[in-house]
Amino acid sequence: MKKIIACAVSAVLAFSFVGCNGKKSSELKIYSIIHEEETAALVELFTKKTGIPAVFLRASTGELVNRVISEKDDPQADILLGGATNYHIQADEAGALEHYDSPLAENVPSFARSKDGAYTGFCVLALGIGVNKSRFAEKFPGLPEPKTWDDLLNPAFKGEIVLTNPVASSTAYLFVQDQLQRLGWDGGWNYLKTLAPLVGQFPDSGSAPAKLIGTGEYSLGVSYIHALAKYKADGFDIEAVAPPKSVGDVDCISIMKNSKNLDSAKAFVDFMLSKEAQELMSSIDFTVPVNPDAKGAVGSVPLSEIDLIEYDSALAAKQKDEVLELWSKEVR
């Protein structure tokens, strides 16, 4: 495990895949959007089960998706691990993905996989509101905690909300699309323009809000529910609120077009769809598996308790450039 993490850190520093001995390696190479701890554990288990060596580079969604597209004629990695469906659709439309229908995808819900094998989901993502209960009680005595997205628009909350930057983070872009799709184009933009001045920080990392709420630096924030559940289980004074009309998507995996290790890449996709891999990930990150045979960790919020809109991921992918341009020009 230490060797894998050390290799990953070296990769991040150099932004290239280099073995720990300084020589170029022939291992399966993974661009990972999910957290480093989860990636390292999954890579270790994959190698243990298959004998296939693998290394990974962990970076933000925007960085890695742009890298996949720019490298499509000569990919420097074999796998894109993590990221919501619209990012994999974007990479596929740019001609950067290999299509692969894993035999393990047969039991995956239709919303969690593409029809042509371009990508497959391995865990369910749903957005919620995180509340640091002690800070909220101190800052807003007598005010009820927000239970809906519209409750966040209370002017009293100015400076106490943390939301990631949608230009860099798939989490925040999913939130932006949630508002546009539940309220309509004009209503969604009005909502976002009203909310933005109340936000105290727009970090680039999708994992930042749960951490900042958990440590008591902010009272409120938007994050994946599983991330909030993890901090709560770790003993932080945090509450995960599942507001009505939220959005659900899946973390996906895809293979690079012209992968230099295609057979190994297919084996890794199969592995990520397995019961064992998805239960391992849930045990670390409280994610909800898509494999119907896999059980989510105790303390994770089941999908049955979350009210979701009918999210149009293809529309989100199609609008991405326009939405992010409008966000940069008119919101922040």
Secondary structure, DSSP 8 states (H G I E B T S, - for coil): -HHHHHHHHHHHHHTS---TTSS---SEEEEE-S-HHHHHHHHHHHHHHH---EEEEE--HHHHHHHHHHTTTS-S-SEEE---HHHHHHHHHTT-EE----GGGGGS-GGGB-TTSS-EEEEEEEEEEEEEHHHHHHHSTT-----STGGGG-GGGTT-EE---TTT-HHHHHHHHHHHHHH-HHHHHHHHHHHGGGEEE--S-TTHHHHHHHTTS-SEEEEEHHHHHHHHHTT-SEEEE--SSB-EEEEEEEEETT-TTHHHHHHHHHHHTSHHHHHHHHHHH--EESSTT----TT---GGG--B----HHHHHHHHHHHHHHIIIII-
